[in-house]
Amino acid sequence: MAKVQLSAARRRRKKRLLKLAKGQWGARSKRYKIAKRSVMRSLVFSYRDRKVKKRMFRRLWIIRINNACRLAGIKYSQFILGLKKAKIQIDRKMLADLAVNDANTFKKLVEISKG
């Protein structure tokens, strides 16, 4: 029986990986072995940082809401507790947007949460 040639499959696999490594510096984009190590590492970082990005945005929104609350004379925790007691369900992304772009509406929400 004849030996199976794997050159086409191997070439496709290597080209796909080198395409992912395109734009990287030096041998990382040219040599397969180094490119494979670099691409695997970058894929791990991109997977991890998709989760980190969500955390960072939530922190940013909380900081913005807290600053707007302090200007209105209330603590962040009291504001959130007041909204929950008033059964107002607005997520932090929307609250941060209101705090930055629409101060009057945010002040009304602060008054509702105080009362």
Secondary structure, DSSP 8 states (H G I E B T S, - for coil): ------HHHHHHHHHHHHHHTTT-SGGGGT-HHHHHHHHHHHHHHHHHHHHHHHHHHHHHHHHHHHHHHHHHT--HHHHHHHHHHTT----HHHHHHHHHH-HHHHHHHHHHHH-
